[in-house]
Amino acid sequence: MEHIELLFKSIFIDNMVFATFLGMCSYLAVSKKVATANGLGAAVLFVLTITVPLNWLLDTYVLQDGAMKWLHPSFEEYNLDFLSFILFIATIATMVQLVEIIVEKFSPALYNSLGIFLPLIAVNCAILGGSLFMQSREIPSIELALTYGIGSGIGWWLAILALASIREKIRYSNVPAPLRGLGITFIITGLMAIGFMSFGGMLTGGDEAPKTTTEEIVLDSDSEDYIDEEDQILMDTNNDIE
């Protein structure tokens, strides 16, 4: 259940594009055709699926305070957290290079249509954001990190594919001249982001306030806390007189 909830949240609620607006440069530039958007979305999904678990291993066993104690107890005092950005980007760049080689080998047409935006995945803030969000949210296991990487990739893929589909349709629509191009694209993106916000209420049904139980306190007549009924009436009367 935890994996399903994390997958749903990373796709719809914490969507990289509509919730955090990461990766907008390639999202806007490569969303003119569905085929091109589909190819880039698949590449982003692959890179996020590989890099998020790999960077989780780096963060858990190398970067965190005392993470290197598995090498030797003397390394427990070292904290390499300041190297997070460098190592994360190095891992991402390696995977992007692998994707670029595979796409160029098996789909030259897609490689040419993506152009400069395929190698630019290495510096795509959505890719780095996936690893940094994984680190900041302290995801406890590599299985959950893999789920988060897959969900984030699917969310970005879904966003660019939806925008590309709409942009292909509105090409034949009578869009006002001042809104043509990026203007109507930003409006569509904003409307889709508002729509995705509605998914946030789907995981709040179980957040019910804990039930409070009232305990009946019975005081023994022999205890010091017990007050006789007549004594209580006398005390109330004295208070009223005063």
C-alpha positions as CSV (number, residue, x, y, z in Angstrom):
1,M,0.0,0.0,0.0
2,E,2.9,2.4,0.8
3,H,4.3,1.9,-2.7
4,I,1.0,2.5,-4.4
5,E,0.4,5.7,-2.4
6,L,3.9,7.0,-3.2
7,L,3.4,6.1,-6.9
8,F,0.1,7.9,-7.0
9,K,1.4,11.0,-5.2
10,S,4.5,11.3,-7.3
11,I,2.5,11.0,-10.6
12,F,-0.5,13.2,-9.8
13,I,-0.1,15.2,-6.6
14,D,3.6,16.0,-6.6
15,N,3.9,16.1,-10.4
16,M,7.3,17.5,-11.4
17,V,5.7,19.9,-13.9
18,F,2.4,20.9,-12.5
19,A,3.3,20.9,-8.8
20,T,6.9,22.1,-8.8
21,F,7.3,23.5,-12.4
22,L,10.6,21.7,-12.9
23,G,11.9,20.8,-16.4
24,M,9.8,23.5,-18.1
25,C,12.4,24.4,-20.8
26,S,12.3,21.0,-22.5
27,Y,8.6,20.6,-21.5
28,L,7.7,23.7,-23.6
29,A,10.2,23.2,-26.4
30,V,9.6,19.6,-27.3
31,S,5.9,19.5,-26.8
32,K,4.9,20.5,-30.3
33,K,4.6,17.0,-31.6
34,V,3.3,13.9,-29.8
35,A,5.9,11.6,-31.2
36,T,8.8,13.8,-30.1
37,A,7.2,14.4,-26.7
38,N,6.7,10.7,-26.3
39,G,10.3,9.9,-27.0
40,L,11.6,12.5,-24.6
41,G,9.2,11.5,-21.9
42,A,10.4,7.9,-22.2
43,A,14.0,9.1,-21.9
44,V,13.2,11.1,-18.8
45,L,11.4,8.1,-17.3
46,F,14.3,5.9,-17.9
47,V,16.9,8.3,-16.4
48,L,14.7,9.0,-13.3
49,T,14.1,5.3,-12.8
50,I,17.8,4.6,-12.8
51,T,19.3,7.7,-11.1
52,V,17.0,8.0,-8.1
53,P,17.8,4.6,-6.7
54,L,21.5,5.0,-7.5
55,N,21.6,8.4,-5.8
56,W,19.7,6.9,-2.8
57,L,22.6,4.4,-2.5
58,L,25.1,7.2,-2.7
59,D,23.3,9.3,-0.1
60,T,22.8,6.4,2.3
61,Y,26.2,4.8,2.1
62,V,28.5,7.7,1.2
63,L,27.1,11.2,1.7
64,Q,25.2,11.2,5.0
65,D,26.8,11.9,8.3
66,G,28.4,8.6,9.4
67,A,27.3,6.8,6.3
68,M,30.8,5.4,5.6
69,K,31.2,3.5,8.8
70,W,30.6,0.3,6.8
71,L,34.1,0.8,5.4
72,H,35.7,1.2,8.8
73,P,34.6,2.6,12.2
74,S,37.1,5.4,11.8
75,F,35.1,6.8,8.8
76,E,32.0,7.3,11.0
77,E,32.9,10.9,11.8
78,Y,33.0,11.9,8.1
79,N,30.1,13.9,6.6
80,L,30.2,14.2,2.8
81,D,26.8,15.8,2.4
82,F,28.3,18.8,0.7
83,L,29.2,16.6,-2.3
84,S,25.5,15.8,-3.0
85,F,25.1,18.0,-6.1
86,I,28.4,16.9,-7.7
87,L,27.8,13.2,-7.3
88,F,24.1,13.4,-8.2
89,I,24.9,15.3,-11.4
90,A,27.7,12.9,-12.2
91,T,25.3,9.9,-11.9
92,I,22.7,11.7,-14.0
93,A,25.2,12.7,-16.7
94,T,26.4,9.1,-17.0
95,M,22.9,7.7,-17.5
96,V,22.0,10.4,-20.0
97,Q,25.1,9.6,-22.0
98,L,23.9,5.9,-22.0
99,V,20.4,7.0,-23.2
100,E,21.9,9.2,-25.9
101,I,23.9,6.3,-27.3
102,I,20.9,3.9,-27.2
103,V,18.6,6.4,-28.9
104,E,21.1,7.3,-31.6
105,K,21.7,3.6,-32.3
106,F,18.2,2.3,-32.5
107,S,16.1,5.4,-33.4
108,P,18.1,7.9,-35.5
109,A,14.9,9.8,-36.5
110,L,14.0,10.4,-32.8
111,Y,17.6,11.3,-32.0
112,N,17.6,14.0,-34.7
113,S,14.1,15.3,-33.8
114,L,15.1,15.7,-30.1
115,G,18.3,17.5,-31.1
116,I,20.1,19.3,-28.3
117,F,17.3,18.6,-25.7
118,L,18.4,14.9,-25.4
119,P,21.9,15.7,-23.9
120,L,20.3,18.6,-22.0
121,I,18.5,16.0,-19.9
122,A,21.7,15.9,-17.9
123,V,21.0,19.4,-16.7
124,N,17.2,19.1,-16.6
125,C,16.2,20.3,-13.2
126,A,13.4,17.7,-13.1
127,I,16.0,14.9,-13.1
128,L,18.1,16.5,-10.4
129,G,15.0,17.5,-8.5
130,G,13.9,13.8,-8.3
131,S,17.1,12.9,-6.5
132,L,17.1,16.0,-4.3
133,F,13.4,15.4,-3.3
134,M,14.3,11.8,-2.5
135,Q,17.1,13.1,-0.2
136,S,15.1,15.8,1.5
137,R,12.0,13.6,2.1
138,E,14.3,10.9,3.6
139,I,12.8,8.0,1.7
140,P,13.7,5.0,3.9
141,S,14.4,2.2,1.4
142,I,15.8,1.7,-2.1
143,E,12.5,0.0,-3.1
144,L,10.6,3.2,-2.2
145,A,13.2,5.3,-4.0
146,L,12.7,3.2,-7.1
147,T,8.9,3.7,-6.9
148,Y,9.4,7.4,-6.5
149,G,11.7,7.6,-9.5
150,I,9.3,5.6,-11.6
151,G,6.3,7.8,-10.5
152,S,8.2,11.0,-11.0
153,G,9.2,9.9,-14.5
154,I,5.6,8.8,-15.4
155,G,4.3,12.1,-14.1
156,W,6.7,14.2,-16.3
157,W,6.0,11.9,-19.3
158,L,2.2,12.3,-18.8
159,A,2.5,16.1,-18.5
160,I,4.5,16.6,-21.7
161,L,2.4,14.0,-23.6
162,A,-0.9,15.7,-22.6
163,L,0.5,19.2,-23.6
164,A,1.7,17.9,-27.0
165,S,-1.7,16.3,-27.7
166,I,-3.4,19.6,-27.0
167,R,-0.9,21.7,-29.0
168,E,-1.4,19.4,-32.0
169,K,-5.2,20.0,-31.8
170,I,-5.1,23.8,-31.2
171,R,-2.9,24.1,-34.3
172,Y,-6.1,24.1,-36.3
173,S,-8.0,26.3,-33.9
174,N,-8.6,30.0,-34.2
175,V,-6.3,31.2,-31.3
176,P,-6.2,35.0,-30.9
177,A,-3.0,36.4,-32.3
178,P,-1.5,37.7,-29.0
179,L,-1.9,34.3,-27.4
180,R,-0.4,32.2,-30.2
181,G,2.7,30.2,-29.3
182,L,3.9,30.3,-25.7
183,G,1.0,32.4,-24.6
184,I,-1.7,29.8,-25.1
185,T,0.8,27.1,-24.0
186,F,1.3,28.7,-20.6
187,I,-2.5,29.1,-20.2
188,I,-3.0,25.4,-21.0
189,T,-0.2,24.4,-18.5
190,G,-1.8,26.5,-15.8
191,L,-5.2,25.0,-16.4
192,M,-3.8,21.5,-16.3
193,A,-1.9,22.3,-13.1
194,I,-5.2,23.4,-11.5
195,G,-6.8,20.2,-12.6
196,F,-4.0,18.1,-11.1
197,M,-4.4,19.9,-7.8
198,S,-7.8,18.2,-7.4
199,F,-6.0,14.9,-7.0
200,G,-4.6,16.2,-3.7
201,G,-7.9,15.4,-1.9
202,M,-8.0,11.8,-2.9
203,L,-5.4,10.7,-0.2
204,T,-6.9,12.7,2.7
205,G,-9.9,10.5,3.4
206,G,-8.1,8.5,6.0
207,D,-6.7,11.4,7.9
208,E,-9.4,11.3,10.6
209,A,-8.9,12.8,14.0
210,P,-8.1,10.2,16.7
211,K,-11.1,9.3,18.8
212,T,-10.8,10.4,22.4
213,T,-12.2,8.2,25.1
214,T,-13.5,9.7,28.3
215,E,-12.8,7.8,31.4
216,E,-15.2,7.9,34.3
217,I,-13.4,8.7,37.5
218,V,-14.9,7.1,40.6
219,L,-13.6,8.4,43.9
220,D,-13.6,6.2,46.9
221,S,-15.3,7.7,49.9
222,D,-12.2,6.9,52.0
223,S,-9.8,8.8,49.7
224,E,-8.7,12.3,50.4
225,D,-10.1,13.5,47.0
226,Y,-13.6,12.5,48.0
227,I,-15.9,15.4,49.1
228,D,-19.1,14.7,50.8
229,E,-22.2,16.1,49.1
230,E,-23.2,18.2,52.2
231,D,-19.7,19.6,52.5
232,Q,-19.9,20.6,48.8
233,I,-23.2,22.4,49.4
234,L,-21.8,24.3,52.3
235,M,-18.7,25.4,50.3
236,D,-20.9,26.6,47.4
237,T,-23.1,28.6,50.0
238,N,-20.1,30.2,51.6
239,N,-18.8,31.2,48.2
240,D,-22.1,32.8,47.3
241,I,-22.1,34.8,50.6
242,E,-18.6,36.1,50.0
